[in-house]
Amino acid sequence: MIWRIIAKFYKNYKGFTLIEIIIVISIIGLLTTIAIPRLGVSRKKAAIAAHNANVRVLMSAATMHIADGDIIDSNGWTGTGGEKADAQPWAPYIEEWPTIPRGITDELKRSDGTKFTGNDYKVTVDEKGNIIVEPVMINKNN
């Protein structure tokens, strides 16, 4: 019985009205204006997390290199992002030189606080024996 009433009601129903379509489009537009800015923030946070992980990996590799009794020369370690280890001094510790993530170049700093302008990471050891990876880690609170 109820199905006959519902079928009779929708018998002449041909599609959506203009008002229904306008309401749906406005809801989609509202949701888009909320979601798009958050997507950019999420990408930047992900790039910062990836950069900080790269810095930690390079520091660990340098620490293991020194712990094995080897030294890092005055030029330090450098590599091009994605470069395979092969005959590099860092070969036993990392398989591939990390790439600086895109989208954070304006936040990269050297160990002395100045703006980092290079394209790749560099590992050095200062006169006190401290391992320095440039660009340095980015504070996540900024």
N, C-alpha and C positions, 0 to 999 in steps of 0.2 A: 504494500500500500504506500509506504513512504517513498519507495523508489519511483512510483508513478508520479508522485507529486514533484519530486526532484527532476525527473525527466521532462515533465510538462513545463517546469520553470525554465530549464535550460534549452528547450526545444528551439526557441527563436534567438538564442544567444549566439552571436556571430563572431565576437572577438572582444578585444579590450577597447574601452572608451578612451578618448583623448585625455581625459582627466587622469585615468589610471596610469597611462603611459607617462604623463608629465610627472606624476608623483614618484614613480619608479626611477625615472631619470634623475630627478632632484635628490633622491635618497642615495643613488649611486655617486652622484657628484659630491655630496656631503661626505660620504665615506672616503672618497678619493682624496679630498682636501685634508682629511685627518691622517690618512695612511702615508701619503707621499713624503711629507717632511720626516716622519719617523723612520722611513726606509733609509734616507740619507744619513741619519744619525746612527742607525744600526750598521751601515756599511763602514762608517768612519771608526766606530768602536771595534769592529772586526779587524780592520786594517791595523789599528793601534795594538790590538792583542796579538796579531800575527807578527808585527814588528818587534814587540817586546819578547815574544817567544824566540825569534831569530837571534836577538841580542843574547838571550840566555844560552842558546845552543852554541854560539860562537865563544862565549865566555867559558862554557864547560869544555869545549874542544881545546881552547888555549890552556886551561887549567890541567887537563889530562896530558897535553903536550909537555908542559913544564914538569908535571909530576913524573913523567917518563924520563926525565933528566935532560931533555932537549931545551934549547933556548929559541926564543923568537927574535930574529935579527932586528936591527934598528929600523929597517924599512917596514916591519910588521907583516901581517898577512893581508893580502888583498885578493879579490877574485871578482869576476864578472858574474852577475846573477845568473844562476842556472849552470855555471861552469862545472864540469865533472872533475872529480878529484885527481884522477890519474897520477901524475908525478908531483903534485903540489905538496908542500910541507904539512898541510892540514889533512891530507888524504886518509891517514889512519883513523881520523876522528869524525869527519863528516863526509858524506858521499857527494854532496853537491853544495856549492856556495849559494847561500840564500839570496833571494831577491827582495829589495825594499818594496813593500806593498804600495800600490797606487793610492792616491787620495790623502796622503798625510805629509806631503813634501813641505808644506808651509809650517809644520810643527817640528821638523827635524832639527836637532841641535848637536853641536860638537861638545866635547867634554868640557871646554872652557865656557860654554853657554852661548857661543856665537852661532849664527845660522849655518846649517849644514848645506853645502851646495853640490856635493858629489852625487854619483849615481849608484855607488856600491858601498857595502860595509867594509870597514878596515879595522883590524885588530892590532894593537900595539901594547908594549909593556913599558911603563915609565921607569925612571931611574930608581924608584922605590920598590919596584917589582909588582906594581898594581897593573892588572889587565884592564885595558881600555878598549871598548868597542864603540866605534863611531859609525853612524849617529847613535847617541845614547838612548836609553829607554825613555818612553814618553809617560808622564804621569797621567793616569787614567781619569783623574778628577778634573782635568782641564777641559 
